[in-house]
Amino acid sequence: MRRVLFLSLTVFTFCALLSTAALASHNPADYPLRVNIFHHSSYSHYAGPSGIRSLNDVDGEGRANLFENGEPRGFDFRYNCSHRMMNSAGDETFRARWKKPGTELEMLLPAGAGTCTLKVEMKDGFAFRRRKDGMLIEVPAAKFKEWMVKYQYDPEHGKEVPVAPDPEPPGAGTSAPK
């Protein structure tokens, strides 16, 4: 009986240490990059006997922008996660970090749901932007960066809500005729 109790306590302690280590690795400060997900597909996989099935994992693909060192870059991605993924609402972003630079991002899921690995195909010189009619288009990264500066959008520094620039007063920027 003592041996079973000792073994149970040892297993419990080991599991507690593992879960603490897993939680510690999800420190938001360790995820300096930001990802804006425009859309994704998903296919849920379930496990367990009929009637008691639970979500095992979710996989799919999508399109997003990465913000790294103040620069926007579009990318296509495939993923496999233990939880469902969400699209970004408007210009909001999710925290991320490189797992394998240029090919694999680890993204922090909201509400403490863990992480998700994105296998990425980066777009060189382009970012995605949604038009007013809802269509997703590619725009030159330099043009997107101009928009970021103009609207003070800097998700890496907590500025995820674009701010309209102050209108110029009439006649500003023009010189009076002599």
C-alpha positions in Angstrom: 0.0 0.0 0.0 2.8 2.4 0.9 4.6 1.6 -2.4 1.4 2.4 -4.4 0.9 5.7 -2.5 4.6 6.6 -3.0 4.4 5.7 -6.7 1.2 7.8 -7.0 2.8 10.8 -5.3 6.0 10.5 -7.4 3.9 10.4 -10.6 1.8 13.4 -9.5 4.9 15.4 -8.5 6.5 14.6 -11.9 3.4 15.7 -13.8 3.1 18.9 -11.8 6.7 19.8 -12.6 6.2 19.1 -16.3 3.1 21.2 -16.4 4.9 24.1 -14.6 7.7 23.9 -17.0 5.3 23.9 -19.9 3.5 27.0 -18.5 6.8 28.8 -17.9 7.7 28.4 -21.6 4.6 30.3 -22.6 5.8 33.6 -21.3 4.5 36.3 -23.7 7.9 38.1 -23.5 9.4 35.0 -25.3 7.2 35.7 -28.3 8.4 39.0 -29.8 6.8 38.6 -33.3 3.2 39.4 -34.2 1.0 37.5 -36.6 -2.3 38.8 -38.2 -4.3 35.9 -39.5 -6.7 36.8 -42.4 -8.2 33.5 -43.0 -7.7 29.8 -42.4 -9.4 26.5 -43.1 -9.6 23.8 -40.4 -10.3 20.1 -40.1 -11.0 18.8 -36.6 -9.8 15.3 -35.6 -11.5 13.6 -32.6 -10.4 10.6 -30.5 -12.2 8.3 -28.0 -15.1 6.0 -28.0 -18.4 7.0 -29.6 -20.4 9.4 -27.4 -17.3 10.4 -25.3 -15.1 11.7 -28.2 -12.8 14.7 -27.5 -10.9 17.0 -29.8 -7.5 15.4 -30.6 -6.1 18.0 -33.0 -6.9 20.5 -35.7 -5.1 21.1 -39.0 -5.5 23.3 -42.0 -3.9 26.2 -44.0 -4.3 29.9 -44.3 -2.8 33.4 -45.1 -1.4 35.9 -42.6 1.1 38.7 -42.1 4.1 38.6 -39.9 5.5 41.7 -38.2 9.2 41.4 -37.3 11.5 44.3 -36.6 8.9 46.8 -37.7 8.5 45.2 -41.1 5.4 43.5 -42.5 5.6 40.3 -44.6 2.9 38.1 -45.9 2.9 34.4 -45.7 0.9 31.2 -46.5 0.9 28.6 -43.8 -0.1 25.0 -42.9 -0.7 24.1 -39.3 -1.5 21.3 -36.8 -2.7 22.4 -33.4 -4.1 20.7 -30.3 -6.8 23.5 -30.1 -8.8 25.4 -32.7 -7.3 28.5 -34.2 -9.0 31.9 -34.7 -8.7 34.5 -37.4 -7.6 37.9 -36.2 -10.4 40.4 -35.6 -9.5 43.4 -37.8 -5.9 44.4 -37.2 -5.3 42.4 -33.9 -2.4 40.1 -33.8 -1.2 37.0 -32.0 2.3 36.6 -30.4 4.8 34.3 -32.2 8.4 33.4 -32.4 10.6 31.5 -34.9 10.9 27.8 -34.2 12.9 27.3 -37.4 13.7 30.7 -38.9 12.0 31.3 -42.3 10.1 28.0 -42.2 8.3 27.4 -38.9 6.6 29.8 -36.4 5.3 28.9 -33.0 2.3 31.0 -32.3 0.8 31.6 -28.8 -2.9 30.8 -28.8 -5.3 33.1 -26.9 -6.8 32.4 -23.5 -3.9 30.1 -22.4 -4.8 27.4 -25.0 -1.1 26.7 -25.6 0.8 27.1 -28.8 0.4 26.1 -32.5 3.2 25.5 -35.0 2.8 27.2 -38.4 4.8 25.8 -41.3 5.2 29.0 -43.4 6.0 30.0 -46.9 7.1 33.7 -46.7 6.2 36.2 -49.5 9.2 38.2 -50.5 8.5 41.9 -50.7 4.7 41.5 -50.2 2.1 41.8 -47.4 -1.6 41.1 -47.4 -4.2 43.8 -47.0 -8.0 43.5 -47.0 -9.8 45.9 -49.4 -13.0 47.7 -48.4 -15.0 45.1 -50.3 -13.4 42.3 -48.2 -11.2 40.9 -50.9 -7.6 39.9 -49.7 -4.9 41.4 -51.9 -1.1 41.4 -52.0 0.5 44.8 -51.7 4.2 45.8 -51.8 5.6 45.6 -48.2 7.0 49.1 -48.6 3.5 50.5 -49.3 2.1 48.6 -46.3 4.9 50.0 -44.1 4.0 53.5 -45.3 0.4 52.8 -44.2 1.7 51.5 -40.8 3.7 54.7 -40.2 0.8 57.0 -41.4 -1.7 55.3 -39.1 0.7 54.6 -36.2 0.1 50.9 -36.5 2.9 49.0 -34.7 1.7 45.6 -33.3 5.1 44.7 -32.0 4.8 47.6 -29.5 1.1 47.2 -28.6 -0.3 49.6 -31.2 -2.9 47.3 -32.9 -5.5 49.9 -33.6 -4.7 52.2 -36.5 -5.1 55.9 -35.7 -6.3 58.2 -38.4 -3.8 61.0 -39.0 -4.8 64.6 -38.2 -6.3 66.3 -41.2 -4.1 69.1 -42.6 -5.5 72.5 -42.3 -6.6 74.1 -45.6 -3.6 75.5 -47.5 -1.0 73.6 -45.4 2.0 72.5 -47.4 1.4 75.1 -50.1 3.1 78.4 -50.4 1.2 81.6 -51.0 1.8 83.1 -54.5 4.1 86.1 -54.5 
